[in-house]
């Protein structure tokens, strides 16, 4: 078999699993296992090496016992030789982003999302906690990296980028807003920048029209992990993070 051929020092399998909540780090083939690259390539395989740069196996194991994954956190510097490639990519994404704005202008008038400036009138205490959290500055983190036009990043830094999925038990007054979206751009919808009330509680338009209709209050942890998962937030721990915004 190729894994016993002696031709390879290390065999690494690519990951086809897109579930970042349940990262698969090894591929099993019969009695052998191989390390897998973390989803979306946001991690490094690390382990002991010989002077020749070869991995030192433990008792001739196919996967060395000390081989582990180190997540690529912000403290890792970008590779200078790839900066031009990323600039080209970001420019292409920005062009695509603006090309879609004209056809989406109508949805701004019909959006079920209202922005937290409306919520603060009745929920001042919760708004104060939010104001002092990192959620209140989530959009700026993308601007600092030039990623504020990239939909893959925007989804977790603005309100309502993707069509809203209504809860199965939602009333007709709420269901009519299913599929509605919010954020278009920082120019057209500045009130929907950052992570706000409606990211977790759902759109508030129905609640605004009738105060007896409450937004869908999700269980906190399920709301958090919709964004704080896998390569996007490898160090996330609910028990540590939740107290920072509990309200």
N, C-alpha and C positions, 0 to 999 in steps of 0.2 A: 504494500500500500504506500501511497505517496508520503504519508506522514512518517513512515518508517524507512523511507528511501535514503535518508542521510543527506539529501540535497538541500534541505531547508533548515536554517537555525531556528526560525520562528514562523508559524503559520497563523495569520490573522484573518478572520472572516469578516466580511462586510455585513452590517445589520440591515435587514429589511423591515424590522419592527419599528413602527412609527408611534408606539405607545410610550410616551416619555414618563408616564407614571410608573410603568413597570419595565424598567430598562433590563434588557437581556445582555449579559456581559460574556456569556460563553455559548458556544455551539457544540452540541453533543453528537458524535457519530460513533455508534457502537459503544465501545468501552473507552473511547478517546474523547477529549474535549479540547476546543480551541478558543482562545480569547476573541471577543468580538469588539469592533469599534463602536463606541457609544453612538446612539442615535444622533444624526445630524453632525457628527464629527466634532462634538464639543468637549472632547476629553482626550487625554494622553494615556497610553499604556506605559506603565513604569515598572521596572524590576532591576535586579542585579545583572551586571554585565561583566564579562571577562575583559582583559586588556585589549583583546582583539575585537571587542564590541559584540561578542556573542552572549546570549542569555545563559545564565547558569541554571540548569534544571535541577530540581530536587528529587533525588532518587529516580532519575530518568523519566520524570513525568512529562507528558506532552505539554501541559500548561504548568510552568513553574509556580509553586505554591505562593511565592511572594509577589507574583505579578498582579498589579492592581491598576485602577483607573484614577488619574488625577484630573479633576475637572478644570477646564480652561476658564478661570475666573479673571476679573478685570486686572489683577496684578501681573498677568502675563502680557508682555509687550507684543504689539503687532509686528509681523515680519515685514521689514522695509521693502523687500522684493515683491510683495503682494499688494502694496498700497495702491499702485496704479490700476491693478485689476479691480480692486474694490471701488475705486473712484469711478471707473467705467460702469460698474454694476449699479452703483448708487445713482448715477446720472440717468441710466436707462430706466430704473425704477421710478425716479422722479418724473420723467417724461410720460411714462405710462399712467402714473397717478393723476397728473393734470389732464391727460387726454380723456379721462373718464368723468371729470367733474361736471361738464356741461349736461350730460345725460342724467346725472344724478341730482341736478339742482332742484327738481320738483319734489324729491323726497324730503328736502329740508323743511318744506312747508307742511308735510304730513308726518313728520317724525314723532314717535311716541316718547322720545327722550327730551327732557326739559332742562337738565343741568342743575347742579347743586345750589346755584344762586337762588333758585325757586324753593328748594328744600329748607334752606337755612332759616326762613321766616318762622317755621314751626319747630324746627329741630336744631336749635342753636347749640345745645351741648354737644351733640354728635358732630356738628359742623366744626366746632372748635377743636375737637380731637382730630378730625380729618385735616384741618388746616396745619396742624403741627406734625403731621405724618409725612413720610416720603411719598405717599400716594399723591399728595397735593402738588408734587413737583415731578411727576412721572414723565410728562412730555418733554421737559427740559433735558432729561437724561438722553433722550433720543436726539434732540437738537444738537447736543454736545458731540454726538458721534456721527452726525449727518445722516441719521436713519429715520428722520421724521416724515419720510415719504414712503417708507417700506411697509406695506400692509402686514407682512409677517410680524413685524415689530410693533406696529401701531395698535394692533388688536388688544394688547394688554397695557396700553398707555393712554388710551382715549375711551370715550363712552360710545358704545353702539356702533362699532365699525362694521360688524357682521350682522346679518338679519337676526332679529331676536326670536328665540324659540320659546313659546309660551308654555307654562306648566300644563300638564295633562288635566289638572283639576281647575283650570282657570275659568272664570265666568265669561259670559259673552262680551261683557264690557271690556274685559282685558284681552280676550282672544282677537278682537278686531284689530289689535295692534301687532299681532304676530307677523313676523317677516319684516317689520319696520326696522330702519337703521337710524343712526345718529350722525356721528362725526363724518365730515367731508374733508375739511382742511382747516388749518389754523386761521385762515382768512375768512372762510364762510361760516364756520361753526366754532369760534373760539371758546364758547361757553361749554363745549364738550371735550376740551383738552383735559388730560390727567385722568387718574383713576378716581372716580367719584361714587356717590351713593348708588347710582343706577347700575354700576358695574356689578354690584353684588345683589342689590334688591330688585333689579329689573326696572323697566321704564315706568316713569311716574305720571305720564299723561292722564291715564284713567283715574288715578288717585287725585290728581289736580282737579279733574272735572267733577269728581264725587268723592269726598273725603272718607266715605264709608267703604270705598274700594281700596284696599291696601295693596301696595306692591308685593310681589312674591318674595317673602323672606326665606332665603335658602339657609340650610344649615351652614354655619360659617366655614367649616373646613372644606366643604365641597365647592364653595365660592373661591376660596384661596387657591386650591390646586388647579383651577381652570387656567391659571397663569403661572403660579409658582410650582413648576414641575420640571423634572429632567434637566436638560441643558440650560433652560432659561433661568432656573433658580436651584442649582444643585445643592445648596446648603440649607434649603428651606426646612424648617421644623415648626409645625403648627403651634406647639406649646410655647415656643419662644417668640414667634412672630405675632400671634393673635393678641397678646396683652398690649402690644404697642398701639393697636387701633381699636381695642374693645370699647364698645359703646352700647 
